[in-house]
Amino acid sequence: MSYAEQLLARLRTVHDAARREAAPKDAVEALLQFVCDRSNDEVALVSSTCFGEQSGQSLLRYLDPSKAALCYAGAEGDGAANYVDGQELRRELLGFVEAYVDRIDDKAADHVLAIRSSALVVFAREVGPQTSAIRIGAMGVLLRLMPIAARLGIEFDVEGVHKKLWEALHSKGDKYALGMKAASAQVIGAVLRVLGALAEHFPTQTYSLDGGSMYVERGTSSLYGLLLRKLGNDDGAASVLDALSSLLMGPMGTVRRAQLSETEARRLYELVAKWVEVEDATRYGPHLAAIRLFGWHMSSLFAPFAAADFAKILVEH
């Protein structure tokens, strides 16, 4: 069999998984191993087949409910009714997309917009008690796409992405909506991480949103203020810390009126330092994220406070 024929055979297995005739995890893992074991010369074929609208085999169709009926239709009948049964497959496919885009990097350029749209669609569609992993996976895909779009000058629709995610954070349509108390803190953290990354990778565009108040001005109405309020929650703390780091690298780090005052920098230092000091193994993610934040911003923001603390430690010991 040629390489193209082998690829199509593995994609047919994914289709079998959509029809509940194969295990989604096994089908997607086999596909990922197959495409990652190949040379860079074959990337274009894989990408166009897996993500191209004209291929007839695009994996993105399994993420879009408007296209799901055909994909999930099988011997048992109505594909639309079986859409919920595809949650495991969608979760696995989002992991595949994230891992493959990470591998091919800029070679994904032709499909950035299609993948972005699919990630936003599945994020908006999946609302309920068992959908957190899928929604977090969708945000992970966006995080992989942003640096590629920024480097290559691809129009990412920053305003549109920001609007959809910000509205989702404040939605209250049902008890699982992100604006409700029952919402997953990890999903909220993942959304905030993406909003922070928008500022990092597209500082000029995010600066212009809402007159700069969302990504630049400090205070309770800004993303910065929201991140500080969310930082005390264990679930999602790692994502919140990474979002803060990105925000500080974006317009907040380059616009004079956005620079933190000494009091504000001290407050942030103390909040982040609490996560550095955590020794509980279950909080390893936030611990590492806090270290990363200090690593990126120590010299510009926190050096005086860290030096004072270090001197205090020396005196005490």
Secondary structure as GFF3:
##gff-version 3
##sequence-region A 1 317
A	DSSP	alpha_helix	3	18	.	.	.	ID=ss1
A	DSSP	alpha_helix	24	36	.	.	.	ID=ss2
A	DSSP	three_ten_helix	40	42	.	.	.	ID=ss3
A	DSSP	alpha_helix	43	51	.	.	.	ID=ss4
A	DSSP	three_ten_helix	59	62	.	.	.	ID=ss5
A	DSSP	alpha_helix	65	72	.	.	.	ID=ss6
A	DSSP	three_ten_helix	80	86	.	.	.	ID=ss7
A	DSSP	alpha_helix	87	104	.	.	.	ID=ss8
A	DSSP	three_ten_helix	105	111	.	.	.	ID=ss9
A	DSSP	alpha_helix	112	125	.	.	.	ID=ss10
A	DSSP	alpha_helix	132	152	.	.	.	ID=ss11
A	DSSP	alpha_helix	158	169	.	.	.	ID=ss12
A	DSSP	alpha_helix	185	201	.	.	.	ID=ss13
A	DSSP	alpha_helix	203	208	.	.	.	ID=ss14
A	DSSP	three_ten_helix	209	212	.	.	.	ID=ss15
A	DSSP	alpha_helix	223	230	.	.	.	ID=ss16
A	DSSP	alpha_helix	237	249	.	.	.	ID=ss17
A	DSSP	alpha_helix	251	254	.	.	.	ID=ss18
A	DSSP	three_ten_helix	256	258	.	.	.	ID=ss19
A	DSSP	alpha_helix	262	276	.	.	.	ID=ss20
A	DSSP	three_ten_helix	281	283	.	.	.	ID=ss21
A	DSSP	alpha_helix	284	297	.	.	.	ID=ss22
A	DSSP	pi_helix	298	302	.	.	.	ID=ss23
A	DSSP	alpha_helix	303	316	.	.	.	ID=ss24
###
